[in-house]
């Protein structure tokens, strides 16, 4: 609303959204609400619904709001040979954000408030440092929250670890159109993303990245996988998150090794794809590493440097 109509219109719309979210009505399907409309208004609603069934059946009976499938089928006159061309269009969004776990931040709220709950797979090390903040975010926004904690170590990246996530998703009755929230680094991104690709054949997920590698590489990547028979990434599929959020605030807990891994990925993108990113790293790279990308020391209050760090992350993501 803000981008299309301006801040004044957006403010009114936001106020309406917040008021609606205070009641249970936001969990009621529109088709059910329509039954309570005046007869002539309901008749018009049904007329539009009938039109959409022919004009765009996906709008009425969507496979998923995040995915649309199309096909063209051709056959010989005797139907002895049939050929088909099939395609799937996936909608995904990447956000470079700050203070994602501040209850006033609506990135996660907008996904999970309409659903009434959130089921999350969280890296055990992330839970140690940020578990309380994650719990508080959903509690403050009155969203039912179920947290499933799993190891994010490379040694725990086998098919059996993917199965554990699948079992947990079934236990808590995750719906096929309900985005699983995945919070962690590269390993959790891989195995939880792979699990969602298998669960109900294709279940959406939101990726909240907590490391540099996941934030610019594994997190938004459509390639999800796990190890098997001592082979790295033996099993896998192509299944990108419907929303990827990278917040540098999580990087303040990274030890130097994990920091170097991430910087190496950024430099790789700069060398291969983007001279301007390379120049940014030449100029600001040392300070970025020293301050864990603006999360430590006086850099936290340096607005210009904060913008530079976001720009570096965004350009690395774009290059990827």
Secondary structure, 3 states (H helix, E strand, C coil): CHHHHCHHHHHHHHHHHHHHHCCHHHHCCHHHHHCCCCHHHHHHHHHHHHHHHHHCHHHHCCCECCEEEEEEEEECCCCCCEEEEEEEEECCEEEEECCCCCCCCCHHHHHHCCCCEEEEEEEHHHHHHHHHHHHHHHHHCCCEEEEEEECCCHHHCEHHHHHHHHHHHHHCCCCCCCCEEEEECHHHHHHHHHHHHHHHHCCCEEEEECCHHHHHHHCCCCEEEEEECCEEEEEEEECCCCEEEEEHHHHHHCCHHHHHHHHHHHHHHHHHHCHHHHHHHHHHHHHHHHCCCCCCHHHHHCHHHHHHHHHHHHHHHHHC
